[in-house]
Amino acid sequence: MSNGKFLYRDAKPSDYKEVASVIKEIFDFDVSEKNYMKYMEDDSVEIFVAESDERIAGVLCAEKQWHAFEGYTNYYLRNCGVLPQYREQGIYSKLISMIKEKAFNEGIHAIELTCGINRPLTHRFYLNHGFTIKKTLVFISELKEGSN
């Protein structure tokens, strides 16, 4: 699927180095090839990319989650973004529309994500694309070897 000068498509195993590079540049963490390939083989995961002539410019990773007590399935977005030099061109909007279309066609209940509290421009983007804010806090207990 093409939009102007970008091609939008499912990621392929051969995209590993470029996808990892985009995630490293945006989020400053490394994605191992082993973990990427595991993600690629997982039927509950969707990875879409926006590709220019030069390189992959944007990535959207979505993972299906079943909420047993609430009785619904959603897609949870993680490690999604567009390289700074490609922003403001509608790339992420197109990637969001792709996952929304896929979710709708699969009967998925919702698309969810977490976002840093001090990112008002990102918050506005999601609000402008039909997302709402849940009134929740995210708590995490990072377990280290030898701790309880």
Contacts in CASP RR format, 6 or more apart in sequence:
PFRMAT RR
TARGET T0000
AUTHOR 0000-0000-0000
METHOD contacts of the structure
MODEL  1
MSNGKFLYRDAKPSDYKEVASVIKEIFDFDVSEKNYMKYMEDDSVEIFVA
ESDERIAGVLCAEKQWHAFEGYTNYYLRNCGVLPQYREQGIYSKLISMIK
EKAFNEGIHAIELTCGINRPLTHRFYLNHGFTIKKTLVFISELKEGSN
1 7 0 8 1.000
1 8 0 8 1.000
1 9 0 8 1.000
1 98 0 8 1.000
2 8 0 8 1.000
3 90 0 8 1.000
3 94 0 8 1.000
5 52 0 8 1.000
5 53 0 8 1.000
6 50 0 8 1.000
6 51 0 8 1.000
6 52 0 8 1.000
6 57 0 8 1.000
6 89 0 8 1.000
6 91 0 8 1.000
6 94 0 8 1.000
7 50 0 8 1.000
7 51 0 8 1.000
7 52 0 8 1.000
8 48 0 8 1.000
8 49 0 8 1.000
8 50 0 8 1.000
8 51 0 8 1.000
8 94 0 8 1.000
8 95 0 8 1.000
8 98 0 8 1.000
9 48 0 8 1.000
9 49 0 8 1.000
9 51 0 8 1.000
10 46 0 8 1.000
10 47 0 8 1.000
10 48 0 8 1.000
10 49 0 8 1.000
11 19 0 8 1.000
11 40 0 8 1.000
11 47 0 8 1.000
11 48 0 8 1.000
11 49 0 8 1.000
11 59 0 8 1.000
12 40 0 8 1.000
13 36 0 8 1.000
13 37 0 8 1.000
13 40 0 8 1.000
15 49 0 8 1.000
15 56 0 8 1.000
16 33 0 8 1.000
16 36 0 8 1.000
16 37 0 8 1.000
18 49 0 8 1.000
18 55 0 8 1.000
18 56 0 8 1.000
19 31 0 8 1.000
19 36 0 8 1.000
19 47 0 8 1.000
19 49 0 8 1.000
19 56 0 8 1.000
19 59 0 8 1.000
20 30 0 8 1.000
20 31 0 8 1.000
20 33 0 8 1.000
20 36 0 8 1.000
21 56 0 8 1.000
22 56 0 8 1.000
22 57 0 8 1.000
22 58 0 8 1.000
22 59 0 8 1.000
22 81 0 8 1.000
22 83 0 8 1.000
23 29 0 8 1.000
23 31 0 8 1.000
23 59 0 8 1.000
23 79 0 8 1.000
24 30 0 8 1.000
24 31 0 8 1.000
25 83 0 8 1.000
25 84 0 8 1.000
26 81 0 8 1.000
26 82 0 8 1.000
26 83 0 8 1.000
27 79 0 8 1.000
31 79 0 8 1.000
39 45 0 8 1.000
39 47 0 8 1.000
39 61 0 8 1.000
40 47 0 8 1.000
42 63 0 8 1.000
44 63 0 8 1.000
44 64 0 8 1.000
45 61 0 8 1.000
45 62 0 8 1.000
45 63 0 8 1.000
45 64 0 8 1.000
46 60 0 8 1.000
46 61 0 8 1.000
46 62 0 8 1.000
46 63 0 8 1.000
46 75 0 8 1.000
46 99 0 8 1.000
46 102 0 8 1.000
47 59 0 8 1.000
47 60 0 8 1.000
47 61 0 8 1.000
47 62 0 8 1.000
48 59 0 8 1.000
48 60 0 8 1.000
48 62 0 8 1.000
48 95 0 8 1.000
48 98 0 8 1.000
48 99 0 8 1.000
49 56 0 8 1.000
49 58 0 8 1.000
49 59 0 8 1.000
49 60 0 8 1.000
50 56 0 8 1.000
50 57 0 8 1.000
50 58 0 8 1.000
50 59 0 8 1.000
50 82 0 8 1.000
50 86 0 8 1.000
50 91 0 8 1.000
50 94 0 8 1.000
50 95 0 8 1.000
51 57 0 8 1.000
52 86 0 8 1.000
57 82 0 8 1.000
57 83 0 8 1.000
57 86 0 8 1.000
57 91 0 8 1.000
58 81 0 8 1.000
58 82 0 8 1.000
58 83 0 8 1.000
58 86 0 8 1.000
58 91 0 8 1.000
58 92 0 8 1.000
58 95 0 8 1.000
59 79 0 8 1.000
59 80 0 8 1.000
59 81 0 8 1.000
59 95 0 8 1.000
60 77 0 8 1.000
60 80 0 8 1.000
60 81 0 8 1.000
60 92 0 8 1.000
60 95 0 8 1.000
60 96 0 8 1.000
60 98 0 8 1.000
60 99 0 8 1.000
61 77 0 8 1.000
61 78 0 8 1.000
61 79 0 8 1.000
61 80 0 8 1.000
62 75 0 8 1.000
62 76 0 8 1.000
62 77 0 8 1.000
62 78 0 8 1.000
62 80 0 8 1.000
62 99 0 8 1.000
62 111 0 8 1.000
63 75 0 8 1.000
63 76 0 8 1.000
63 78 0 8 1.000
64 73 0 8 1.000
64 74 0 8 1.000
64 75 0 8 1.000
64 76 0 8 1.000
64 108 0 8 1.000
65 73 0 8 1.000
65 74 0 8 1.000
65 75 0 8 1.000
65 76 0 8 1.000
65 112 0 8 1.000
66 72 0 8 1.000
66 73 0 8 1.000
67 73 0 8 1.000
67 74 0 8 1.000
72 109 0 8 1.000
72 110 0 8 1.000
73 107 0 8 1.000
73 108 0 8 1.000
73 109 0 8 1.000
74 103 0 8 1.000
74 108 0 8 1.000
74 109 0 8 1.000
74 110 0 8 1.000
74 111 0 8 1.000
74 112 0 8 1.000
75 99 0 8 1.000
75 102 0 8 1.000
75 103 0 8 1.000
75 108 0 8 1.000
75 110 0 8 1.000
75 111 0 8 1.000
75 112 0 8 1.000
76 111 0 8 1.000
76 112 0 8 1.000
76 113 0 8 1.000
77 99 0 8 1.000
77 111 0 8 1.000
77 112 0 8 1.000
77 113 0 8 1.000
78 113 0 8 1.000
80 92 0 8 1.000
80 95 0 8 1.000
80 113 0 8 1.000
81 92 0 8 1.000
81 95 0 8 1.000
82 91 0 8 1.000
82 92 0 8 1.000
92 125 0 8 1.000
93 129 0 8 1.000
96 129 0 8 1.000
99 111 0 8 1.000
100 111 0 8 1.000
102 108 0 8 1.000
103 110 0 8 1.000
103 111 0 8 1.000
111 131 0 8 1.000
112 134 0 8 1.000
113 126 0 8 1.000
113 131 0 8 1.000
114 138 0 8 1.000
115 122 0 8 1.000
115 123 0 8 1.000
115 126 0 8 1.000
116 122 0 8 1.000
123 133 0 8 1.000
127 133 0 8 1.000
END
